[in-house]
Amino acid sequence: MTYAPSNTLQAYLINTKVFPDDETELRTVLTNMYTNIANATNVREIALYDLNEIITGQQFFFGTDPQKKRTTFRKVFSIGAIAAGATLNTAHGLTNVTSYTKIYGTCVTATPDYRPIPYVSTTLNQQISIRVTATNIVIVNGAGAPNITSAIVVLEYLKN
């Protein structure tokens, strides 16, 4: 069972295959299988960070049963400018999320320099914080920090 949107590339292969007896058909099936395996392997190696929800391939435990696993999903967000001392709420549009496994990002400042989100500084008012609510990604840019010109936020999460 998959919860992936129909318009995303997935790196999953079928577990079983019935091969045709006809040699010509068999050649076609084997060629297609090899292509699917190569494509799935290549996607796994380089990963995908997309504006559409995708399956990450990560598997998390499910309750106390070690045999059951939950699939992790990822979605990337392009964030606009955030002034020093300002808070920006960006709607994420995610539903049925039970927990987040990773919340992170990077930004470009007006300095210019590149900073991780969250950004920790020994000067407290230069920090950048991030949190996720039921509806929004909330980024707070410290009052002493430079203006943020753009950012990328990555959310990885589990669903029901």
Chimera marker file (.cmm) of the C-alpha trace (Angstrom):
<marker_set name="trace">
<marker id="1" x="0.000" y="0.000" z="0.000" r="1" g="1" b="0" radius="0.5"/>
<marker id="2" x="1.319" y="3.480" z="-0.863" r="1" g="1" b="0" radius="0.5"/>
<marker id="3" x="0.065" y="6.940" z="-0.053" r="1" g="1" b="0" radius="0.5"/>
<marker id="4" x="2.164" y="8.597" z="-2.739" r="1" g="1" b="0" radius="0.5"/>
<marker id="5" x="0.569" y="11.139" z="-5.040" r="1" g="1" b="0" radius="0.5"/>
<marker id="6" x="0.125" y="9.754" z="-8.542" r="1" g="1" b="0" radius="0.5"/>
<marker id="7" x="2.309" y="12.498" z="-10.094" r="1" g="1" b="0" radius="0.5"/>
<marker id="8" x="5.545" y="11.645" z="-8.231" r="1" g="1" b="0" radius="0.5"/>
<marker id="9" x="8.452" y="9.456" z="-9.228" r="1" g="1" b="0" radius="0.5"/>
<marker id="10" x="8.795" y="6.549" z="-6.829" r="1" g="1" b="0" radius="0.5"/>
<marker id="11" x="11.795" y="4.306" z="-6.286" r="1" g="1" b="0" radius="0.5"/>
<marker id="12" x="9.881" y="1.154" z="-5.500" r="1" g="1" b="0" radius="0.5"/>
<marker id="13" x="9.902" y="-2.052" z="-7.492" r="1" g="1" b="0" radius="0.5"/>
<marker id="14" x="7.257" y="-4.739" z="-7.590" r="1" g="1" b="0" radius="0.5"/>
<marker id="15" x="8.052" y="-7.774" z="-5.431" r="1" g="1" b="0" radius="0.5"/>
<marker id="16" x="6.871" y="-10.491" z="-7.803" r="1" g="1" b="0" radius="0.5"/>
<marker id="17" x="6.729" y="-10.949" z="-11.549" r="1" g="1" b="0" radius="0.5"/>
<marker id="18" x="5.224" y="-13.579" z="-13.835" r="1" g="1" b="0" radius="0.5"/>
<marker id="19" x="7.383" y="-14.065" z="-16.921" r="1" g="1" b="0" radius="0.5"/>
<marker id="20" x="5.878" y="-14.848" z="-20.326" r="1" g="1" b="0" radius="0.5"/>
<marker id="21" x="6.787" y="-18.076" z="-22.130" r="1" g="1" b="0" radius="0.5"/>
<marker id="22" x="7.253" y="-16.311" z="-25.480" r="1" g="1" b="0" radius="0.5"/>
<marker id="23" x="10.909" y="-15.263" z="-25.969" r="1" g="1" b="0" radius="0.5"/>
<marker id="24" x="10.062" y="-11.971" z="-27.672" r="1" g="1" b="0" radius="0.5"/>
<marker id="25" x="7.721" y="-10.950" z="-24.879" r="1" g="1" b="0" radius="0.5"/>
<marker id="26" x="10.261" y="-12.124" z="-22.300" r="1" g="1" b="0" radius="0.5"/>
<marker id="27" x="12.936" y="-9.869" z="-23.826" r="1" g="1" b="0" radius="0.5"/>
<marker id="28" x="10.596" y="-6.880" z="-23.570" r="1" g="1" b="0" radius="0.5"/>
<marker id="29" x="9.683" y="-7.697" z="-19.962" r="1" g="1" b="0" radius="0.5"/>
<marker id="30" x="13.342" y="-8.141" z="-18.943" r="1" g="1" b="0" radius="0.5"/>
<marker id="31" x="14.391" y="-4.908" z="-20.683" r="1" g="1" b="0" radius="0.5"/>
<marker id="32" x="11.612" y="-2.998" z="-18.904" r="1" g="1" b="0" radius="0.5"/>
<marker id="33" x="12.523" y="-4.610" z="-15.572" r="1" g="1" b="0" radius="0.5"/>
<marker id="34" x="16.181" y="-3.617" z="-15.950" r="1" g="1" b="0" radius="0.5"/>
<marker id="35" x="15.189" y="-0.043" z="-16.824" r="1" g="1" b="0" radius="0.5"/>
<marker id="36" x="12.912" y="0.116" z="-13.767" r="1" g="1" b="0" radius="0.5"/>
<marker id="37" x="15.657" y="-1.245" z="-11.490" r="1" g="1" b="0" radius="0.5"/>
<marker id="38" x="18.236" y="1.201" z="-12.865" r="1" g="1" b="0" radius="0.5"/>
<marker id="39" x="15.874" y="4.161" z="-12.501" r="1" g="1" b="0" radius="0.5"/>
<marker id="40" x="14.873" y="3.175" z="-8.964" r="1" g="1" b="0" radius="0.5"/>
<marker id="41" x="18.500" y="2.694" z="-7.927" r="1" g="1" b="0" radius="0.5"/>
<marker id="42" x="19.555" y="6.030" z="-9.395" r="1" g="1" b="0" radius="0.5"/>
<marker id="43" x="16.761" y="7.872" z="-7.618" r="1" g="1" b="0" radius="0.5"/>
<marker id="44" x="17.748" y="6.229" z="-4.320" r="1" g="1" b="0" radius="0.5"/>
<marker id="45" x="21.363" y="7.309" z="-4.744" r="1" g="1" b="0" radius="0.5"/>
<marker id="46" x="20.685" y="10.982" z="-5.382" r="1" g="1" b="0" radius="0.5"/>
<marker id="47" x="17.389" y="11.324" z="-3.462" r="1" g="1" b="0" radius="0.5"/>
<marker id="48" x="14.564" y="13.640" z="-4.417" r="1" g="1" b="0" radius="0.5"/>
<marker id="49" x="13.705" y="16.964" z="-2.825" r="1" g="1" b="0" radius="0.5"/>
<marker id="50" x="10.547" y="18.131" z="-4.494" r="1" g="1" b="0" radius="0.5"/>
<marker id="51" x="7.779" y="20.661" z="-3.983" r="1" g="1" b="0" radius="0.5"/>
<marker id="52" x="5.379" y="17.707" z="-4.250" r="1" g="1" b="0" radius="0.5"/>
<marker id="53" x="5.015" y="15.186" z="-1.457" r="1" g="1" b="0" radius="0.5"/>
<marker id="54" x="7.212" y="12.128" z="-2.047" r="1" g="1" b="0" radius="0.5"/>
<marker id="55" x="8.060" y="8.930" z="-0.197" r="1" g="1" b="0" radius="0.5"/>
<marker id="56" x="11.623" y="9.114" z="1.181" r="1" g="1" b="0" radius="0.5"/>
<marker id="57" x="12.268" y="5.378" z="1.410" r="1" g="1" b="0" radius="0.5"/>
<marker id="58" x="12.912" y="5.710" z="5.144" r="1" g="1" b="0" radius="0.5"/>
<marker id="59" x="11.098" y="3.256" z="7.383" r="1" g="1" b="0" radius="0.5"/>
<marker id="60" x="10.183" y="4.044" z="11.014" r="1" g="1" b="0" radius="0.5"/>
<marker id="61" x="8.972" y="1.707" z="13.721" r="1" g="1" b="0" radius="0.5"/>
<marker id="62" x="5.253" y="1.387" z="14.357" r="1" g="1" b="0" radius="0.5"/>
<marker id="63" x="4.294" y="1.188" z="18.017" r="1" g="1" b="0" radius="0.5"/>
<marker id="64" x="5.844" y="-1.778" z="19.798" r="1" g="1" b="0" radius="0.5"/>
<marker id="65" x="5.712" y="-4.201" z="16.856" r="1" g="1" b="0" radius="0.5"/>
<marker id="66" x="9.202" y="-4.389" z="15.255" r="1" g="1" b="0" radius="0.5"/>
<marker id="67" x="7.727" y="-6.116" z="12.183" r="1" g="1" b="0" radius="0.5"/>
<marker id="68" x="5.517" y="-3.167" z="11.279" r="1" g="1" b="0" radius="0.5"/>
<marker id="69" x="7.072" y="-0.100" z="9.675" r="1" g="1" b="0" radius="0.5"/>
<marker id="70" x="5.793" y="3.328" z="8.710" r="1" g="1" b="0" radius="0.5"/>
<marker id="71" x="6.802" y="5.160" z="5.556" r="1" g="1" b="0" radius="0.5"/>
<marker id="72" x="8.315" y="8.638" z="5.791" r="1" g="1" b="0" radius="0.5"/>
<marker id="73" x="7.201" y="11.412" z="3.460" r="1" g="1" b="0" radius="0.5"/>
<marker id="74" x="9.086" y="14.556" z="2.389" r="1" g="1" b="0" radius="0.5"/>
<marker id="75" x="7.996" y="17.897" z="1.035" r="1" g="1" b="0" radius="0.5"/>
<marker id="76" x="10.153" y="20.952" z="0.282" r="1" g="1" b="0" radius="0.5"/>
<marker id="77" x="9.009" y="24.568" z="0.545" r="1" g="1" b="0" radius="0.5"/>
<marker id="78" x="10.432" y="27.675" z="-1.094" r="1" g="1" b="0" radius="0.5"/>
<marker id="79" x="10.171" y="30.545" z="1.386" r="1" g="1" b="0" radius="0.5"/>
<marker id="80" x="10.307" y="34.262" z="0.569" r="1" g="1" b="0" radius="0.5"/>
<marker id="81" x="11.907" y="37.210" z="2.339" r="1" g="1" b="0" radius="0.5"/>
<marker id="82" x="11.768" y="37.652" z="6.126" r="1" g="1" b="0" radius="0.5"/>
<marker id="83" x="12.822" y="40.948" z="7.688" r="1" g="1" b="0" radius="0.5"/>
<marker id="84" x="15.017" y="41.090" z="10.778" r="1" g="1" b="0" radius="0.5"/>
<marker id="85" x="12.798" y="40.741" z="13.864" r="1" g="1" b="0" radius="0.5"/>
<marker id="86" x="9.879" y="39.389" z="11.817" r="1" g="1" b="0" radius="0.5"/>
<marker id="87" x="7.929" y="36.136" z="11.882" r="1" g="1" b="0" radius="0.5"/>
<marker id="88" x="6.742" y="34.453" z="8.690" r="1" g="1" b="0" radius="0.5"/>
<marker id="89" x="3.925" y="31.898" z="8.597" r="1" g="1" b="0" radius="0.5"/>
<marker id="90" x="3.858" y="29.731" z="5.469" r="1" g="1" b="0" radius="0.5"/>
<marker id="91" x="0.931" y="27.345" z="4.949" r="1" g="1" b="0" radius="0.5"/>
<marker id="92" x="2.195" y="23.802" z="4.382" r="1" g="1" b="0" radius="0.5"/>
<marker id="93" x="-1.095" y="22.151" z="3.339" r="1" g="1" b="0" radius="0.5"/>
<marker id="94" x="-0.151" y="18.803" z="4.909" r="1" g="1" b="0" radius="0.5"/>
<marker id="95" x="-2.861" y="16.516" z="6.281" r="1" g="1" b="0" radius="0.5"/>
<marker id="96" x="-2.934" y="13.314" z="8.332" r="1" g="1" b="0" radius="0.5"/>
<marker id="97" x="0.562" y="13.961" z="9.752" r="1" g="1" b="0" radius="0.5"/>
<marker id="98" x="1.140" y="12.030" z="12.979" r="1" g="1" b="0" radius="0.5"/>
<marker id="99" x="4.675" y="13.300" z="13.667" r="1" g="1" b="0" radius="0.5"/>
<marker id="100" x="7.646" y="15.023" z="12.064" r="1" g="1" b="0" radius="0.5"/>
<marker id="101" x="10.964" y="13.177" z="11.781" r="1" g="1" b="0" radius="0.5"/>
<marker id="102" x="12.988" y="16.131" z="10.425" r="1" g="1" b="0" radius="0.5"/>
<marker id="103" x="12.363" y="19.873" z="10.232" r="1" g="1" b="0" radius="0.5"/>
<marker id="104" x="15.219" y="21.831" z="8.651" r="1" g="1" b="0" radius="0.5"/>
<marker id="105" x="16.307" y="24.285" z="6.015" r="1" g="1" b="0" radius="0.5"/>
<marker id="106" x="18.743" y="26.901" z="4.801" r="1" g="1" b="0" radius="0.5"/>
<marker id="107" x="18.497" y="30.582" z="3.980" r="1" g="1" b="0" radius="0.5"/>
<marker id="108" x="20.296" y="33.351" z="2.153" r="1" g="1" b="0" radius="0.5"/>
<marker id="109" x="20.653" y="36.614" z="4.079" r="1" g="1" b="0" radius="0.5"/>
<marker id="110" x="21.104" y="40.163" z="2.849" r="1" g="1" b="0" radius="0.5"/>
<marker id="111" x="24.700" y="40.142" z="4.215" r="1" g="1" b="0" radius="0.5"/>
<marker id="112" x="24.970" y="37.992" z="1.952" r="1" g="1" b="0" radius="0.5"/>
<marker id="113" x="25.712" y="34.707" z="3.659" r="1" g="1" b="0" radius="0.5"/>
<marker id="114" x="24.107" y="31.283" z="3.930" r="1" g="1" b="0" radius="0.5"/>
<marker id="115" x="22.694" y="29.975" z="7.210" r="1" g="1" b="0" radius="0.5"/>
<marker id="116" x="21.066" y="26.801" z="8.406" r="1" g="1" b="0" radius="0.5"/>
<marker id="117" x="17.569" y="26.896" z="9.798" r="1" g="1" b="0" radius="0.5"/>
<marker id="118" x="17.436" y="26.713" z="12.721" r="1" g="1" b="0" radius="0.5"/>
<marker id="119" x="20.432" y="29.020" z="13.186" r="1" g="1" b="0" radius="0.5"/>
<marker id="120" x="22.050" y="29.254" z="16.605" r="1" g="1" b="0" radius="0.5"/>
<marker id="121" x="24.216" y="32.219" z="17.530" r="1" g="1" b="0" radius="0.5"/>
<marker id="122" x="25.981" y="33.236" z="20.725" r="1" g="1" b="0" radius="0.5"/>
<marker id="123" x="24.145" y="36.534" z="20.227" r="1" g="1" b="0" radius="0.5"/>
<marker id="124" x="20.573" y="35.524" z="21.074" r="1" g="1" b="0" radius="0.5"/>
<marker id="125" x="18.807" y="38.129" z="18.917" r="1" g="1" b="0" radius="0.5"/>
<marker id="126" x="20.619" y="36.844" z="15.797" r="1" g="1" b="0" radius="0.5"/>
<marker id="127" x="19.098" y="33.358" z="15.952" r="1" g="1" b="0" radius="0.5"/>
<marker id="128" x="16.618" y="31.943" z="13.449" r="1" g="1" b="0" radius="0.5"/>
<marker id="129" x="13.996" y="29.534" z="14.748" r="1" g="1" b="0" radius="0.5"/>
<marker id="130" x="11.611" y="27.211" z="12.971" r="1" g="1" b="0" radius="0.5"/>
<marker id="131" x="8.570" y="25.269" z="14.127" r="1" g="1" b="0" radius="0.5"/>
<marker id="132" x="5.599" y="23.601" z="12.492" r="1" g="1" b="0" radius="0.5"/>
<marker id="133" x="1.982" y="23.938" z="13.552" r="1" g="1" b="0" radius="0.5"/>
<marker id="134" x="-1.026" y="22.029" z="12.256" r="1" g="1" b="0" radius="0.5"/>
<marker id="135" x="-1.266" y="24.478" z="9.342" r="1" g="1" b="0" radius="0.5"/>
<marker id="136" x="1.941" y="26.520" z="9.054" r="1" g="1" b="0" radius="0.5"/>
<marker id="137" x="5.713" y="26.565" z="8.961" r="1" g="1" b="0" radius="0.5"/>
<marker id="138" x="6.690" y="29.345" z="11.375" r="1" g="1" b="0" radius="0.5"/>
<marker id="139" x="10.102" y="30.991" z="10.962" r="1" g="1" b="0" radius="0.5"/>
<marker id="140" x="11.237" y="33.711" z="13.380" r="1" g="1" b="0" radius="0.5"/>
<marker id="141" x="14.205" y="35.808" z="12.271" r="1" g="1" b="0" radius="0.5"/>
<marker id="142" x="16.018" y="37.389" z="15.218" r="1" g="1" b="0" radius="0.5"/>
<marker id="143" x="15.857" y="41.186" z="15.609" r="1" g="1" b="0" radius="0.5"/>
<marker id="144" x="19.668" y="41.447" z="15.357" r="1" g="1" b="0" radius="0.5"/>
<marker id="145" x="19.939" y="39.091" z="12.402" r="1" g="1" b="0" radius="0.5"/>
<marker id="146" x="20.233" y="40.252" z="8.805" r="1" g="1" b="0" radius="0.5"/>
<marker id="147" x="17.159" y="40.175" z="6.598" r="1" g="1" b="0" radius="0.5"/>
<marker id="148" x="16.500" y="36.804" z="4.979" r="1" g="1" b="0" radius="0.5"/>
<marker id="149" x="16.127" y="37.106" z="1.207" r="1" g="1" b="0" radius="0.5"/>
<marker id="150" x="15.022" y="33.519" z="0.552" r="1" g="1" b="0" radius="0.5"/>
<marker id="151" x="14.916" y="30.118" z="2.224" r="1" g="1" b="0" radius="0.5"/>
<marker id="152" x="14.317" y="26.446" z="1.604" r="1" g="1" b="0" radius="0.5"/>
<marker id="153" x="12.538" y="24.361" z="4.248" r="1" g="1" b="0" radius="0.5"/>
<marker id="154" x="12.358" y="20.560" z="4.230" r="1" g="1" b="0" radius="0.5"/>
<marker id="155" x="9.732" y="18.662" z="6.213" r="1" g="1" b="0" radius="0.5"/>
<marker id="156" x="9.904" y="14.894" z="6.675" r="1" g="1" b="0" radius="0.5"/>
<marker id="157" x="6.986" y="13.262" z="8.431" r="1" g="1" b="0" radius="0.5"/>
<marker id="158" x="4.870" y="10.218" z="9.192" r="1" g="1" b="0" radius="0.5"/>
<marker id="159" x="1.177" y="9.842" z="8.363" r="1" g="1" b="0" radius="0.5"/>
<marker id="160" x="-1.691" y="7.746" z="9.704" r="1" g="1" b="0" radius="0.5"/>
<link id1="1" id2="2" r="1" g="1" b="0" radius="0.2"/>
<link id1="2" id2="3" r="1" g="1" b="0" radius="0.2"/>
<link id1="3" id2="4" r="1" g="1" b="0" radius="0.2"/>
<link id1="4" id2="5" r="1" g="1" b="0" radius="0.2"/>
<link id1="5" id2="6" r="1" g="1" b="0" radius="0.2"/>
<link id1="6" id2="7" r="1" g="1" b="0" radius="0.2"/>
<link id1="7" id2="8" r="1" g="1" b="0" radius="0.2"/>
<link id1="8" id2="9" r="1" g="1" b="0" radius="0.2"/>
<link id1="9" id2="10" r="1" g="1" b="0" radius="0.2"/>
<link id1="10" id2="11" r="1" g="1" b="0" radius="0.2"/>
<link id1="11" id2="12" r="1" g="1" b="0" radius="0.2"/>
<link id1="12" id2="13" r="1" g="1" b="0" radius="0.2"/>
<link id1="13" id2="14" r="1" g="1" b="0" radius="0.2"/>
<link id1="14" id2="15" r="1" g="1" b="0" radius="0.2"/>
<link id1="15" id2="16" r="1" g="1" b="0" radius="0.2"/>
<link id1="16" id2="17" r="1" g="1" b="0" radius="0.2"/>
<link id1="17" id2="18" r="1" g="1" b="0" radius="0.2"/>
<link id1="18" id2="19" r="1" g="1" b="0" radius="0.2"/>
<link id1="19" id2="20" r="1" g="1" b="0" radius="0.2"/>
<link id1="20" id2="21" r="1" g="1" b="0" radius="0.2"/>
<link id1="21" id2="22" r="1" g="1" b="0" radius="0.2"/>
<link id1="22" id2="23" r="1" g="1" b="0" radius="0.2"/>
<link id1="23" id2="24" r="1" g="1" b="0" radius="0.2"/>
<link id1="24" id2="25" r="1" g="1" b="0" radius="0.2"/>
<link id1="25" id2="26" r="1" g="1" b="0" radius="0.2"/>
<link id1="26" id2="27" r="1" g="1" b="0" radius="0.2"/>
<link id1="27" id2="28" r="1" g="1" b="0" radius="0.2"/>
<link id1="28" id2="29" r="1" g="1" b="0" radius="0.2"/>
<link id1="29" id2="30" r="1" g="1" b="0" radius="0.2"/>
<link id1="30" id2="31" r="1" g="1" b="0" radius="0.2"/>
<link id1="31" id2="32" r="1" g="1" b="0" radius="0.2"/>
<link id1="32" id2="33" r="1" g="1" b="0" radius="0.2"/>
<link id1="33" id2="34" r="1" g="1" b="0" radius="0.2"/>
<link id1="34" id2="35" r="1" g="1" b="0" radius="0.2"/>
<link id1="35" id2="36" r="1" g="1" b="0" radius="0.2"/>
<link id1="36" id2="37" r="1" g="1" b="0" radius="0.2"/>
<link id1="37" id2="38" r="1" g="1" b="0" radius="0.2"/>
<link id1="38" id2="39" r="1" g="1" b="0" radius="0.2"/>
<link id1="39" id2="40" r="1" g="1" b="0" radius="0.2"/>
<link id1="40" id2="41" r="1" g="1" b="0" radius="0.2"/>
<link id1="41" id2="42" r="1" g="1" b="0" radius="0.2"/>
<link id1="42" id2="43" r="1" g="1" b="0" radius="0.2"/>
<link id1="43" id2="44" r="1" g="1" b="0" radius="0.2"/>
<link id1="44" id2="45" r="1" g="1" b="0" radius="0.2"/>
<link id1="45" id2="46" r="1" g="1" b="0" radius="0.2"/>
<link id1="46" id2="47" r="1" g="1" b="0" radius="0.2"/>
<link id1="47" id2="48" r="1" g="1" b="0" radius="0.2"/>
<link id1="48" id2="49" r="1" g="1" b="0" radius="0.2"/>
<link id1="49" id2="50" r="1" g="1" b="0" radius="0.2"/>
<link id1="50" id2="51" r="1" g="1" b="0" radius="0.2"/>
<link id1="51" id2="52" r="1" g="1" b="0" radius="0.2"/>
<link id1="52" id2="53" r="1" g="1" b="0" radius="0.2"/>
<link id1="53" id2="54" r="1" g="1" b="0" radius="0.2"/>
<link id1="54" id2="55" r="1" g="1" b="0" radius="0.2"/>
<link id1="55" id2="56" r="1" g="1" b="0" radius="0.2"/>
<link id1="56" id2="57" r="1" g="1" b="0" radius="0.2"/>
<link id1="57" id2="58" r="1" g="1" b="0" radius="0.2"/>
<link id1="58" id2="59" r="1" g="1" b="0" radius="0.2"/>
<link id1="59" id2="60" r="1" g="1" b="0" radius="0.2"/>
<link id1="60" id2="61" r="1" g="1" b="0" radius="0.2"/>
<link id1="61" id2="62" r="1" g="1" b="0" radius="0.2"/>
<link id1="62" id2="63" r="1" g="1" b="0" radius="0.2"/>
<link id1="63" id2="64" r="1" g="1" b="0" radius="0.2"/>
<link id1="64" id2="65" r="1" g="1" b="0" radius="0.2"/>
<link id1="65" id2="66" r="1" g="1" b="0" radius="0.2"/>
<link id1="66" id2="67" r="1" g="1" b="0" radius="0.2"/>
<link id1="67" id2="68" r="1" g="1" b="0" radius="0.2"/>
<link id1="68" id2="69" r="1" g="1" b="0" radius="0.2"/>
<link id1="69" id2="70" r="1" g="1" b="0" radius="0.2"/>
<link id1="70" id2="71" r="1" g="1" b="0" radius="0.2"/>
<link id1="71" id2="72" r="1" g="1" b="0" radius="0.2"/>
<link id1="72" id2="73" r="1" g="1" b="0" radius="0.2"/>
<link id1="73" id2="74" r="1" g="1" b="0" radius="0.2"/>
<link id1="74" id2="75" r="1" g="1" b="0" radius="0.2"/>
<link id1="75" id2="76" r="1" g="1" b="0" radius="0.2"/>
<link id1="76" id2="77" r="1" g="1" b="0" radius="0.2"/>
<link id1="77" id2="78" r="1" g="1" b="0" radius="0.2"/>
<link id1="78" id2="79" r="1" g="1" b="0" radius="0.2"/>
<link id1="79" id2="80" r="1" g="1" b="0" radius="0.2"/>
<link id1="80" id2="81" r="1" g="1" b="0" radius="0.2"/>
<link id1="81" id2="82" r="1" g="1" b="0" radius="0.2"/>
<link id1="82" id2="83" r="1" g="1" b="0" radius="0.2"/>
<link id1="83" id2="84" r="1" g="1" b="0" radius="0.2"/>
<link id1="84" id2="85" r="1" g="1" b="0" radius="0.2"/>
<link id1="85" id2="86" r="1" g="1" b="0" radius="0.2"/>
<link id1="86" id2="87" r="1" g="1" b="0" radius="0.2"/>
<link id1="87" id2="88" r="1" g="1" b="0" radius="0.2"/>
<link id1="88" id2="89" r="1" g="1" b="0" radius="0.2"/>
<link id1="89" id2="90" r="1" g="1" b="0" radius="0.2"/>
<link id1="90" id2="91" r="1" g="1" b="0" radius="0.2"/>
<link id1="91" id2="92" r="1" g="1" b="0" radius="0.2"/>
<link id1="92" id2="93" r="1" g="1" b="0" radius="0.2"/>
<link id1="93" id2="94" r="1" g="1" b="0" radius="0.2"/>
<link id1="94" id2="95" r="1" g="1" b="0" radius="0.2"/>
<link id1="95" id2="96" r="1" g="1" b="0" radius="0.2"/>
<link id1="96" id2="97" r="1" g="1" b="0" radius="0.2"/>
<link id1="97" id2="98" r="1" g="1" b="0" radius="0.2"/>
<link id1="98" id2="99" r="1" g="1" b="0" radius="0.2"/>
<link id1="99" id2="100" r="1" g="1" b="0" radius="0.2"/>
<link id1="100" id2="101" r="1" g="1" b="0" radius="0.2"/>
<link id1="101" id2="102" r="1" g="1" b="0" radius="0.2"/>
<link id1="102" id2="103" r="1" g="1" b="0" radius="0.2"/>
<link id1="103" id2="104" r="1" g="1" b="0" radius="0.2"/>
<link id1="104" id2="105" r="1" g="1" b="0" radius="0.2"/>
<link id1="105" id2="106" r="1" g="1" b="0" radius="0.2"/>
<link id1="106" id2="107" r="1" g="1" b="0" radius="0.2"/>
<link id1="107" id2="108" r="1" g="1" b="0" radius="0.2"/>
<link id1="108" id2="109" r="1" g="1" b="0" radius="0.2"/>
<link id1="109" id2="110" r="1" g="1" b="0" radius="0.2"/>
<link id1="110" id2="111" r="1" g="1" b="0" radius="0.2"/>
<link id1="111" id2="112" r="1" g="1" b="0" radius="0.2"/>
<link id1="112" id2="113" r="1" g="1" b="0" radius="0.2"/>
<link id1="113" id2="114" r="1" g="1" b="0" radius="0.2"/>
<link id1="114" id2="115" r="1" g="1" b="0" radius="0.2"/>
<link id1="115" id2="116" r="1" g="1" b="0" radius="0.2"/>
<link id1="116" id2="117" r="1" g="1" b="0" radius="0.2"/>
<link id1="117" id2="118" r="1" g="1" b="0" radius="0.2"/>
<link id1="118" id2="119" r="1" g="1" b="0" radius="0.2"/>
<link id1="119" id2="120" r="1" g="1" b="0" radius="0.2"/>
<link id1="120" id2="121" r="1" g="1" b="0" radius="0.2"/>
<link id1="121" id2="122" r="1" g="1" b="0" radius="0.2"/>
<link id1="122" id2="123" r="1" g="1" b="0" radius="0.2"/>
<link id1="123" id2="124" r="1" g="1" b="0" radius="0.2"/>
<link id1="124" id2="125" r="1" g="1" b="0" radius="0.2"/>
<link id1="125" id2="126" r="1" g="1" b="0" radius="0.2"/>
<link id1="126" id2="127" r="1" g="1" b="0" radius="0.2"/>
<link id1="127" id2="128" r="1" g="1" b="0" radius="0.2"/>
<link id1="128" id2="129" r="1" g="1" b="0" radius="0.2"/>
<link id1="129" id2="130" r="1" g="1" b="0" radius="0.2"/>
<link id1="130" id2="131" r="1" g="1" b="0" radius="0.2"/>
<link id1="131" id2="132" r="1" g="1" b="0" radius="0.2"/>
<link id1="132" id2="133" r="1" g="1" b="0" radius="0.2"/>
<link id1="133" id2="134" r="1" g="1" b="0" radius="0.2"/>
<link id1="134" id2="135" r="1" g="1" b="0" radius="0.2"/>
<link id1="135" id2="136" r="1" g="1" b="0" radius="0.2"/>
<link id1="136" id2="137" r="1" g="1" b="0" radius="0.2"/>
<link id1="137" id2="138" r="1" g="1" b="0" radius="0.2"/>
<link id1="138" id2="139" r="1" g="1" b="0" radius="0.2"/>
<link id1="139" id2="140" r="1" g="1" b="0" radius="0.2"/>
<link id1="140" id2="141" r="1" g="1" b="0" radius="0.2"/>
<link id1="141" id2="142" r="1" g="1" b="0" radius="0.2"/>
<link id1="142" id2="143" r="1" g="1" b="0" radius="0.2"/>
<link id1="143" id2="144" r="1" g="1" b="0" radius="0.2"/>
<link id1="144" id2="145" r="1" g="1" b="0" radius="0.2"/>
<link id1="145" id2="146" r="1" g="1" b="0" radius="0.2"/>
<link id1="146" id2="147" r="1" g="1" b="0" radius="0.2"/>
<link id1="147" id2="148" r="1" g="1" b="0" radius="0.2"/>
<link id1="148" id2="149" r="1" g="1" b="0" radius="0.2"/>
<link id1="149" id2="150" r="1" g="1" b="0" radius="0.2"/>
<link id1="150" id2="151" r="1" g="1" b="0" radius="0.2"/>
<link id1="151" id2="152" r="1" g="1" b="0" radius="0.2"/>
<link id1="152" id2="153" r="1" g="1" b="0" radius="0.2"/>
<link id1="153" id2="154" r="1" g="1" b="0" radius="0.2"/>
<link id1="154" id2="155" r="1" g="1" b="0" radius="0.2"/>
<link id1="155" id2="156" r="1" g="1" b="0" radius="0.2"/>
<link id1="156" id2="157" r="1" g="1" b="0" radius="0.2"/>
<link id1="157" id2="158" r="1" g="1" b="0" radius="0.2"/>
<link id1="158" id2="159" r="1" g="1" b="0" radius="0.2"/>
<link id1="159" id2="160" r="1" g="1" b="0" radius="0.2"/>
</marker_set>
